[in-house]
Amino acid sequence: MLLHCENEDGVTEAGGALAWLHDGTLESLMEVNESCLGLLAEEARLRAAPAAPLVRQVGELWRALDAGARRRAAACPYLLFDAGFAEPLRWRPQAVQVGEGARAGYTAYFTAAAAAPMTRLVITYAWHLARAQGPAARLLLGMPGPCAALIARHTLPQIQALAEAHPQWLRPRWPARVQVWRDLLLAAAGGESGALERARLRGLTLLAAEVRRGSEARH
């Protein structure tokens, strides 16, 4: 079983197959994921009827969950948002100097004011993992080794400047796969461990496939 060390709320603890992670890694990941899901709910509230199917459905389901179910939904062994962590061009040192020109080609997914601080949180969290736990960055963020090395070379002020300059990089994982998100939130609401594990495993499988395709493309 991929995830078999859970507490009574169905929240994954640092044990079993993920015991090699540093203390607090999964707890920090869960806190970031909970903030990510909260941003989707806020975006749904702001956009109302015109919202994309993922934003609308995740927002509705998230608001209906109690505190325990929200923790279960956030307790995935991967980050629910992405900021191009598998795209090395974004993380080359000169990207910090490009300024407005680097914004071209990336359409902002979020309109909520909370997207800017969320981008800083996600990118700074990724930088910390890349520096302190490279294998964890590859597993939890779908970050290939070359990207982890590039991100880790930045100083804290540089990575924060990059996050400030590019809030449009932030987006949910698999925005077109609404059913994947629905299954996760519905499993969290039900609290059944088998359904939760299947939903989490589905996400891990998708993330692994993306990393594999990216590696094949680079080679």
N, C-alpha and C positions, 0 to 999 in steps of 0.2 A: 504494500500500500504506500502511495506517495506521501500522504499526510495522515499519520495515525496517532499523533500525540496531541490531543485536543483536550481542553478543559470542559467542564459541564455545559458551558455556553456554546461549544462548538468552535471556540477560538483556538487557532493553532498556537502551540507553545514551542519554544526552542528545544526540540528534542527529536528523537527518531531520525528520520532521513535528513533532517536539517540541523542536527546537533552540532555540526562543524561551524555553524555561523556564530559570530561573536555574541556575547550576552547583550540583549536589548535590540538586536538587529531587526527581528521580526516585529517586536513591539513598536519600534520607530516606523517600520514599513506600514504597519496597520494604522498608525496615527496619520501618516501622510495620505494613505488611501481613504481614510475617513474624510479628510479635508477635500480630497479630489471628488468624492461622491457628493459632498456638500456643495461644491461649486457647480456640479451638474444640476443639482436641485435648484440652486439660485438662478442659474441660466434659464432653466425651464420656467421659473416664476417670472422672469423678466421678459422672455420672448413670447410666452403664452401660446396662442394658436399657431403662429408661423414656425414654432420651434421644430427642429429636425426630429425625426422619430426617436432617435436615441436619447436626445436631451429631454423630450417630452415624457417618454415612458420611464426612463430612469428617475427623472424628477418626481413623477407621481408615485412610483414605488418607494423611493427613498423616504419621502415624507410620511408614508404610511407605516414605516418600520419603527419598532420601539428601540430603546438603547441597546439591548442585547442583540437584536437582529442586525442593527447597524454595525456592531463590532464584528459579528460573524461575516457580514458582507465585505467588510474592510480587511479581514484576515486572510487575504490571498497571498500565496508565496511569490508574488510578482507585483510590480507597480502598475496600477490601473491607468495611469496617464503616461504619455510619452512626450519627449521634446527633441526627437530626432537622435536618440542615443545610439542608433546604428548607422548614422551618417557622418563619416569622418570629416567631410568638408566643413561641417558646421563648427568643428572643434579645433581646427588648426589655429595656431596662435594669431596669425594675421587676421582671422575673423573678428577678433576683438577690435581691430583698428578700422574695419570696413565701414562701420556706421550705417547710414541710411541705405547705402547700396546693397547691404546684405539682407535688407528686408524684402527685396523683390522676390516674387515667386512663392511666398508663403502667406496664405490667407488666414487671418485670425479666425479661430473657431469660436472663441468666447467673446462676449460683449460685456459681461459683468465686471464691475470694478475690482472684484476679488481675484480676477484672473492674473493681474500683475503680481501681487504678493504670492499667489499660488505658483506662478512660474519661478519666482525666486526660490521658494521652498523646494520645489521639485528639482530644479537644476543644482541648487546647493546640496541637496541630499544626494543626488547622483554623483556630484564631485567628491563628497565625503566618502561614499562607498568606493568609488574608483581609486581613491588615494589609500584608504584604510583596508579595504577588502575587495581586491580585484575580482576574485572568483564570485563573490556575492553580487557584485555589480553585473557580471555576465548573466548570472542566474535570475536575479530579481528584476533587472532592468532590460534584459535582452541586449546587453551592451557588449559588442565584440571586443576582443582584447585590444586591437589597434585604437578603437574609440576610447576605451578605458585609459589607455596610455596617454592619449592626447588630452583628455579631460583632466587627468591627474597632474599634468604639467602646469596647469594654470594655478596662479595664486588665488587666494580667496577674493581679493578685490577684483581681479580679472574675471573670475567666474560670476561674481555678482554683477559686474558691468555688462557681461554678456547676457545675463538673465534680464537685466533692466532694458537692454536694447532690443530684445527679441521675445516679447510676450506672445507674439503670434506663433511661436514654435509649439506652444502647449496645446495638446489635444488629447482626447480619450484614446485609448487603444481600441482598435477594431471598430471605428465609428459606424461602419456599415453593417456590423453583425449585432443587430439589436437583440436577437434571440439569445445570444451568449450572455449579454448583460441581464436580460430578463430572467434567464435560468439561475444566474448567480443570486440575484436579489430575492427571487421567489424561494430558492433553497434556503437562503438566510432567514427569510420570514418563517419558513416551516421548521427550521432548526434540526432537520433530519441529517445525521452525519453522512450517510451514503450519498444523498443528493448534493450536499455541500462539497464533498470530495470530488464527485463527478464534475460539478461546475468548475471547481478550481483546476482540476486536471485538464479540462477543455481549454481553459485559458493558457495553461502551461504548454499544452500541445501547440496551440496557435503561435505562442511566442517563440517556441523552439523552431517551428517551421519558418518563421520570419528570419530568425538568425541564420538558419541553414541556407535559405535562399540568398540572403545578403552575402554570406561567405562565398557561395558558389559564383555569384555575380562578380565579386571582387577578384576571384581567381580566374 
